[in-house]
């Protein structure tokens, strides 16, 4: 007997099943870099205040010595490395499970007209805060141009 569901509807259901199957595979522990967000960079908030920029980066669990901040040719680069080891040991001191995860995360921003020597960084409670002072401009803000 013929099915009463139109062909288009059945093809949409087939596509939905394929997407669902793909998502199930990606959620599997065989692909931790896709399912756990390991390849995602850390989150950044940038605010502009009158005389400076404030950059806040979320780096929970990253030690101070595993963070590098570099300014080169107007590019501010924040690089963080994380090495984690999680162990579960039973009562007989046998390892039941041991997992390792490591990775490097990098964010890079173009900056200009800043006081390079006055940049300050602070790490507290997993939040890296950079204060990037703006360069004081000696040029006039408003200039009238005469027409010849």
KEKOL-480101 format. One record per residue: residue in three letters; x, y, z of N, C-alpha, C, O in turn. Coordinates in steps of 0.001 Angstrom, whole numbers, padded with zeros to 6 digits, always signed. Layout:
N
ALAXYZXYZXYZXYZ ...
! end
This chain:
148
UNK+000842-001185+000000+000000+000000+000000+000879+001237+000000+001985+001219+000540 UNK+000394+002302-000600+001146+003534-000676+001102+004273+000655+000113+004237+001387 UNK+002216+004943+000934+002296+005751+002154+001606+007088+001897+001738+007649+000810 UNK+000882+007597+002870+000158+008847+002713+001019+010072+002999+000560+011198+002806 UNK+002258+009879+003457+003141+011002+003743+003801+011445+002440+004381+010623+001731 UNK+003719+012737+002118+004339+013213+000867+005848+012962+000871+006479+012850+001922 UNK+006398+012878-000329+007813+012574-000498+008693+013597+000215+009666+013222+000870 UNK+008369+014877+000098+009170+015921+000709+009239+015747+002222+010308+015921+002807 UNK+008167+015421+002846+008136+015232+004291+009035+014071+004700+009749+014162+005698 UNK+009007+012990+003942+009843+011836+004268+011311+012172+004094+012144+011712+004876 UNK+011650+012971+003075+013057+013334+002872+013548+014246+003994+014709+014163+004393 UNK+012666+015126+004512+013044+015967+005648+013295+015119+006880+014227+015383+007640 UNK+012463+014091+007083+012668+013209+008229+013982+012451+008093+014693+012252+009077 UNK+014301+012029+006876+015560+011330+006640+016738+012250+006953+017708+011822+007579 UNK+016661+013509+006524+017719+014474+006814+017845+014687+008321+018956+014719+008850 UNK+016720+014833+009013+016739+015002+010467+017396+013805+011153+018138+013973+012121 UNK+017128+012611+010659+017747+011416+011235+019249+011412+011000+020016+011008+011873 UNK+019672+011864+009813+021112+011916+009535+021801+012934+010452+022885+012662+010968 UNK+021188+014091+010657+021767+015100+011546+021827+014565+012971+022822+014758+013669 UNK+020781+013905+013396+020748+013340+014747+021846+012282+014905+022514+012236+015938 UNK+022036+011440+013896+023088+010431+013941+024465+011079+014001+025334+010641+014755 UNK+024659+012121+013205+025933+012839+013209+026208+013431+014590+027320+013315+015106 UNK+025194+014068+015193+025357+014663+016516+025661+013600+017564+026445+013843+018480 UNK+025052+012428+017440+025321+011343+018376+026773+010896+018273+027427+010656+019288 UNK+027272+010785+017054+028673+010394+016864+029601+011451+017445+030586+011119+018105 UNK+029291+012728+017203+030152+013793+017689+030098+013930+019206+031062+014406+019805 UNK+029008+013533+019842+028914+013578+021296+029669+012432+021944+029902+012439+023153 UNK+030046+011461+021153+030751+010295+021668+032146+010691+022133+032713+011667+021641 UNK+032691+009950+023062+034009+010263+023600+035130+009966+022607+036288+010261+022900 UNK+034828+009398+021456+035855+009182+020450+036337+010494+019858+037452+010569+019342 UNK+035501+011541+019927+035846+012835+019378+035765+013905+020460+034919+014795+020368 UNK+036616+013849+021481+036488+014817+022570+036756+016249+022149+036211+017174+022752 UNK+037582+016461+021126+037878+017829+020730+036661+018518+020129+036542+019741+020216 UNK+035754+017756+019520+034539+018357+018980+033465+018477+020049+032793+019504+020139 UNK+033299+017454+020845+032180+017440+021776+032440+018251+023034+031487+018742+023639 UNK+033660+018409+023445+033951+019103+024696+034385+020547+024502+034641+021252+025478 UNK+034469+020992+023263+034824+022378+023026+036303+022668+023234+036663+023818+023488 UNK+037164+021677+023135+038586+021875+023365+039177+022834+022338+040100+023584+022654 UNK+038662+022819+021129+039217+023678+020091+038690+025107+020186+039155+025980+019453 UNK+037747+025359+021059+037197+026696+021201+038162+027585+021976+038725+027152+022982 UNK+038362+028820+021523+039221+029732+022273+038517+030179+023547+037306+030011+023690 UNK+039280+030746+024464+038690+031223+025710+037885+032490+025449+038083+033179+024448 UNK+036991+032773+026356+036086+033918+026194+036772+035213+026634+037550+035238+027589 UNK+036461+036270+025914+037075+037584+026129+035981+038651+026183+035033+038617+025399 UNK+036118+039587+027103+035304+040795+027130+036248+041977+026982+037283+042029+027646 UNK+035905+042924+026122+036717+044122+025930+035815+045330+026147+034769+045474+025513 UNK+036251+046198+027065+035506+047432+027349+036411+048622+027088+037617+048568+027327 UNK+035818+049686+026598+036557+050933+026419+036110+051910+027483+034933+052254+027587 UNK+037075+052347+028267+036835+053363+029287+037564+054615+028794+038401+054518+027897 UNK+037269+055771+029353+037785+057049+028853+039238+057001+028396+039541+057369+027261 UNK+040137+056554+029263+041558+056638+028950+042235+055283+028735+043459+055213+028623 UNK+041437+054199+028677+042047+052876+028519+041037+051857+028000+039830+052095+027972 UNK+041585+050709+027589+040787+049538+027247+040995+048517+028366+042095+048386+028902 UNK+039936+047805+028707+040032+046742+029712+039646+045433+029029+038544+045290+028501 UNK+040576+044486+029052+040366+043171+028449+040268+042158+029572+041171+042068+030404 UNK+039180+041391+029607+039004+040334+030605+038881+039003+029878+038011+038823+029025 UNK+039759+038079+030226+039787+036763+029596+039484+035698+030647+040070+035700+031729 UNK+038563+034787+030321+038229+033684+031229+039240+032557+031031+039289+031935+029970 UNK+040042+032303+032059+041061+031257+032000+041024+030408+033273+042024+030340+033988 UNK+039902+029763+033572+039825+028976+034814+040768+027777+034764+040854+027075+033756 UNK+041467+027561+035864+042361+026418+035966+043693+026580+035276+044488+025641+035258 UNK+043970+027753+034699+045240+027988+034022+046160+028725+034989+045793+029759+035545 UNK+047363+028178+035182+048327+028786+036096+048962+030018+035460+049049+030129+034237 UNK+049395+030927+036300+050025+032175+035860+051220+031913+034935+051413+032628+033951 UNK+052013+030895+035251+053197+030606+034432+052846+029977+033084+053720+029853+032226 UNK+051595+029578+032877+051155+029001+031611+050473+030022+030701+049861+029650+029699 UNK+050575+031300+031044+049973+032376+030253+051073+033276+029723+051936+033721+030479 UNK+051044+033546+028420+051981+034476+027787+051185+035599+027139+050205+035358+026433 UNK+051615+036814+027387+050988+037988+026775+052084+038712+026003+053145+039011+026550 UNK+051822+038990+024736+052838+039546+023864+052230+040663+023018+051092+040558+022561 UNK+052991+041719+022819+052584+042801+021923+053658+042927+020861+054805+043252+021167 UNK+053287+042669+019605+054246+042683+018516+053576+043272+017275+052575+042740+016795 UNK+054123+044356+016763+053622+045025+015560+052118+045302+015647+051363+044983+014729 UNK+051705+045890+016751+050319+046290+017023+049362+045120+017209+048148+045322+017173 UNK+049863+043913+017405+049008+042760+017695+049242+042312+019131+050352+041938+019511 UNK+048183+042357+019914+048216+041884+021293+047787+040421+021286+046672+040098+020877 UNK+048673+039542+021739+048413+038109+021712+048387+037567+023132+049299+037812+023921 UNK+047319+036821+023450+047207+036128+024729+047236+034641+024414+046404+034138+023660 UNK+048202+033944+024998+048380+032506+024768+048328+031803+026121+049033+032184+027055 UNK+047489+030778+026216+047350+030022+027467+047493+028529+027171+046945+028018+026195 UNK+048237+027847+028031+048417+026396+027917+047791+025728+029124+047888+026221+030248 UNK+047145+024594+028872+046518+023855+029969+046872+022381+029834+046723+021784+028768 UNK+047342+021810+030932+047619+020380+031006+046860+019837+032210+047131+020227+033346 UNK+045921+018950+031965+045099+018389+033033+045294+016888+033113+045467+016213+032098 UNK+045265+016376+034334+045312+014945+034571+044267+014638+035625+044311+015187+036726 UNK+043322+013762+035295+042280+013356+036238+042420+011856+036479+042409+011064+035536 UNK+042550+011474+037737+042696+010057+038081+041603+009642+039038+041145+010430+039866 UNK+041190+008389+038911+040294+007777+039886+040943+006469+040323+041219+005595+039502 UNK+041182+006347+041619+041851+005166+042164+040890+004471+043114+040214+005124+043908 UNK+040826+003126+043031+039929+002382+043902+040598+002120+045257+041699+002607+045515 UNK+039927+001349+046117+040418+001079+047473+041727+000291+047481+042509+000418+048423 UNK+041981-000510+046464+043206-001305+046386+044347-000530+045724+045371-001112+045366 UNK+044168+000763+045566+045164+001633+044963+045450+001283+043502+046553+001512+043005 UNK+044460+000734+042832+044571+000448+041410+043875+001573+040646+042826+002075+041048 UNK+044481+001937+039562+043904+003004+038751+042739+002434+037954+042906+001493+037178 UNK+041591+002997+038148+040399+002595+037403+040291+003406+036115+039924+002879+035065 UNK+040610+004669+036207+040516+005545+035040+041545+006658+035184+041725+007207+036271 UNK+042215+006989+034090+043146+008119+034055+042927+008850+032735+043008+008250+031663 UNK+042656+010125+032821+042422+010914+031621+043386+012086+031601+043657+012705+032630 UNK+043896+012377+030428+044792+013505+030234+044217+014399+029141+043653+013937+028149 UNK+044382+015674+029365+043949+016620+028342+044926+017792+028360+045263+018319+029420 UNK+045365+018181+027197+046248+019335+027112+045888+020116+025860+045327+019580+024904 UNK+046220+021374+025894+045918+022197+024736+046468+023595+024904+046853+024004+025999 UNK+046499+024310+023813+046936+025686+023815+045838+026532+023190+045262+026172+022163 UNK+045562+027653+023822+044508+028542+023367+045131+029902+023083+045936+030399+023870 UNK+044758+030498+021962+045360+031767+021563+044271+032718+021093+043379+032344+020333 UNK+044364+033953+021561+043516+035036+021050+044444+036174+020658+045425+036453+021347 UNK+044127+036832+019542+044983+037881+019017+044116+039054+018583+043085+038872+017936 UNK+044552+040280+018953+043788+041484+018658+044701+042555+018089+045845+042705+018519 UNK+044192+043291+017126+044926+044429+016587+044635+045636+017455+043473+045960+017703 UNK+045685+046309+017922+045523+047504+018753+046422+048596+018196+047480+048315+017633 UNK+045996+049844+018356+046826+050975+017928+046561+052141+018854+045552+052187+019557 UNK+047488+053080+018840+047406+054278+019685+047271+053923+021158+046391+054425+021857 UNK+048161+053047+021616+048163+052654+023029+049541+052927+023615+050528+053029+022887 UNK+049597+053043+024920+050855+053202+025648+051393+051809+025939+050989+051172+026912 UNK+052304+051339+025099+052799+049967+025190+053481+049677+026517+053339+048577+027051 UNK+054213+050633+027060+054959+050411+028297+054089+050462+029548+054553+050110+030632 UNK+052853+050889+029419+051982+051051+030589+050916+049951+030692+050022+050050+031533 UNK+050991+048917+029864+050001+047831+029926+050204+047043+031214+051334+046692+031555 UNK+049130+046766+031923+049171+046020+033184+048290+044785+033066+047221+044824+032455 UNK+048759+043676+033665+048003+042415+033648+047885+041883+035064+048804+042007+035874 UNK+046706+041273+035350+046454+040697+036667+045624+039435+036479+044674+039429+035696 UNK+045973+038366+037190+045217+037117+037162+044632+036877+038538+045360+036782+039527 UNK+043299+036777+038595+042633+036557+039875+041363+035748+039648+040515+036125+038841 UNK+041238+034645+040356+040056+033776+040304+039735+033312+038883+038567+033246+038502 UNK+040758+032994+038107+040556+032483+036756+040233+033532+035714+039913+033193+034575 UNK+040311+034816+036087+040052+035915+035160+041346+036707+034978+041894+037255+035934 UNK+041821+036758+033739+042977+037577+033397+042452+038949+032983+041633+039056+032071 UNK+042927+039999+033658+042496+041359+033354+043692+042151+032843+044718+042247+033515 UNK+043550+042712+031656+044576+043574+031070+044035+044995+031015+042919+045228+030550 UNK+044830+045937+031491+044499+047350+031344+045457+047918+030313+046672+047931+030513 UNK+044893+048389+029206+045684+048885+028077+045394+050378+027930+044371+050753+027359 UNK+046294+051240+028445+046058+052686+028372+046148+053202+026938+046969+052749+026141 UNK+045286+054157+026639+045312+054802+025327+046443+055827+025296+046779+056423+026319 UNK+047024+056026+024122+048060+057041+023938+047383+058408+023900+046374+058602+023222 UNK+047959+059343+024638+047426+060694+024653+047798+061357+023338+048973+061454+022985 UNK+046805+061800+022638+047019+062408+021328+047385+063873+021495+046725+064609+022229 UNK+048438+064288+020812+048847+065693+020861+048232+066506+019742+048324+067734+019742 UNK+047609+065840+018792+046984+066573+017686+045645+067132+018147+045042+066658+019109 UNK+045206+068153+017427+043929+068764+017782+042781+067860+017352+042877+067150+016351 UNK+041718+067893+018102+040546+067079+017810+039736+067656+016654+039109+066917+015894 UNK+039753+068970+016528+038913+069624+015528+039790+070575+014713+040531+071388+015267 UNK+039694+070460+013418+040486+071332+012545+039616+071744+011369+038981+070915+010717 UNK+039605+073009+011123+038833+073528+010012+039708+073540+008766+040854+073987+008810 UNK+039164+073047+007657+039880+072993+006394+039330+074083+005496+038128+074140+005235 UNK+040213+074944+005027+039794+076023+004117+039719+075501+002699+040493+074628+002306 UNK+038805+076027+001949+038618+075676+000548+039364+076670-000319+039211+077878-000139 UNK+040154+076198-001240+040918+077078-002128+040086+077550-003278+040571+078300-004125 
! end
